[in-house]
Amino acid sequence: MSDDPIVLDQHRGMAAQKATEIRRHLAEVRADQKALRERQAELEKVLAAAPAQTWAEAAEKARYLIELFAASPGADDPRRRRLIASVLDDFTRLAGASPDPADRG
């Protein structure tokens, strides 16, 4: 054991620096989250402004809502995750498909 005194100010200095760094990061994260919420609200206004003109536009609106749900706790169930992935794959696959002549009519 050493008889040398421990200089607590050095430790407090590092702790204070770390606390300041954490506060700055938190402020940046909060600003980013606020900006994201604002962009998301703007997107939702655009999506709700007019009805879809095509099936592709309707699918994009549905894709947005499904992805929102997929990020929620309600989508944690593995069966729901598989279903979400399947529906999103269907949208992608069908968006590139030509219309079925039997659907015209």
C-alpha positions as CSV (number, residue, x, y, z in Angstrom):
1,M,0.0,0.0,0.0
2,S,1.3,3.5,-0.9
3,D,1.3,6.5,1.4
4,D,1.0,8.8,-1.5
5,P,-2.3,10.8,-1.4
6,I,-4.8,10.3,-4.2
7,V,-5.6,13.4,-6.2
8,L,-9.3,13.3,-6.5
9,D,-9.5,16.4,-8.7
10,Q,-8.0,14.4,-11.5
11,H,-10.7,11.8,-11.3
12,R,-13.4,14.4,-10.9
13,G,-12.1,16.1,-14.0
14,M,-12.4,13.0,-16.1
15,A,-15.8,12.2,-14.7
16,A,-17.0,15.8,-15.4
17,Q,-15.5,15.5,-18.9
18,K,-17.3,12.2,-19.5
19,A,-20.6,13.7,-18.1
20,T,-20.3,16.6,-20.5
21,E,-19.6,14.3,-23.4
22,I,-22.7,12.2,-22.5
23,R,-24.9,15.3,-22.2
24,R,-23.7,16.5,-25.7
25,H,-24.4,13.1,-27.2
26,L,-27.9,13.0,-25.6
27,A,-28.6,16.5,-27.0
28,E,-27.6,15.3,-30.5
29,V,-29.7,12.2,-30.3
30,R,-32.7,14.2,-29.1
31,A,-32.3,16.7,-31.9
32,D,-32.0,13.8,-34.5
33,Q,-35.1,12.1,-33.0
34,K,-37.0,15.4,-33.2
35,A,-36.0,15.9,-36.8
36,L,-37.0,12.4,-37.7
37,R,-40.4,12.8,-36.1
38,E,-40.9,16.0,-38.1
39,R,-39.9,14.3,-41.4
40,Q,-42.1,11.3,-40.5
41,A,-45.1,13.7,-39.8
42,E,-44.5,15.4,-43.2
43,L,-44.4,12.1,-45.0
44,E,-47.6,11.0,-43.4
45,K,-49.3,14.3,-44.4
46,V,-48.2,13.6,-48.0
47,L,-49.4,10.0,-47.9
48,A,-52.8,11.0,-46.5
49,A,-53.3,14.0,-48.7
50,A,-54.7,12.1,-51.7
51,P,-55.9,8.6,-52.5
52,A,-53.5,6.3,-54.3
53,Q,-53.8,6.5,-58.1
54,T,-52.2,3.0,-58.7
55,W,-51.8,-0.3,-56.9
56,A,-48.1,0.5,-56.6
57,E,-48.9,3.7,-54.7
58,A,-51.3,1.9,-52.4
59,A,-48.7,-0.8,-51.8
60,E,-46.2,1.9,-50.8
61,K,-48.6,3.3,-48.3
62,A,-49.3,-0.2,-46.9
63,R,-45.5,-0.9,-46.9
64,Y,-44.9,2.2,-44.8
65,L,-47.6,1.2,-42.3
66,I,-46.4,-2.4,-42.1
67,E,-42.8,-1.2,-41.5
68,L,-44.1,1.1,-38.7
69,F,-45.9,-1.9,-37.1
70,A,-42.8,-4.1,-37.6
71,A,-40.8,-1.7,-35.4
72,S,-43.4,-1.9,-32.6
73,P,-43.5,-4.4,-29.7
74,G,-46.6,-5.9,-31.3
75,A,-44.5,-7.3,-34.1
76,D,-42.1,-9.2,-31.9
77,D,-43.9,-12.5,-32.4
78,P,-41.9,-14.7,-34.8
79,R,-45.0,-15.6,-36.8
80,R,-45.9,-11.9,-37.3
81,R,-42.3,-11.2,-38.3
82,R,-42.5,-14.0,-41.0
83,L,-45.9,-12.7,-42.2
84,I,-44.6,-9.1,-42.4
85,A,-41.5,-10.3,-44.4
86,S,-43.8,-12.3,-46.6
87,V,-46.1,-9.4,-47.4
88,L,-43.2,-7.0,-48.1
89,D,-41.7,-9.6,-50.4
90,D,-45.1,-10.0,-52.1
91,F,-45.3,-6.2,-52.7
92,T,-41.8,-6.2,-54.2
93,R,-42.5,-9.2,-56.4
94,L,-45.9,-8.0,-57.6
95,A,-44.7,-4.4,-58.2
96,G,-42.5,-5.8,-61.0
97,A,-45.1,-8.2,-62.4
98,S,-47.3,-7.3,-65.4
99,P,-51.0,-7.0,-64.7
100,D,-52.9,-10.3,-65.0
101,P,-55.2,-10.1,-68.0
102,A,-57.9,-11.9,-66.0
103,D,-58.0,-8.9,-63.6
104,R,-59.2,-6.6,-66.4
105,G,-62.8,-6.8,-66.7
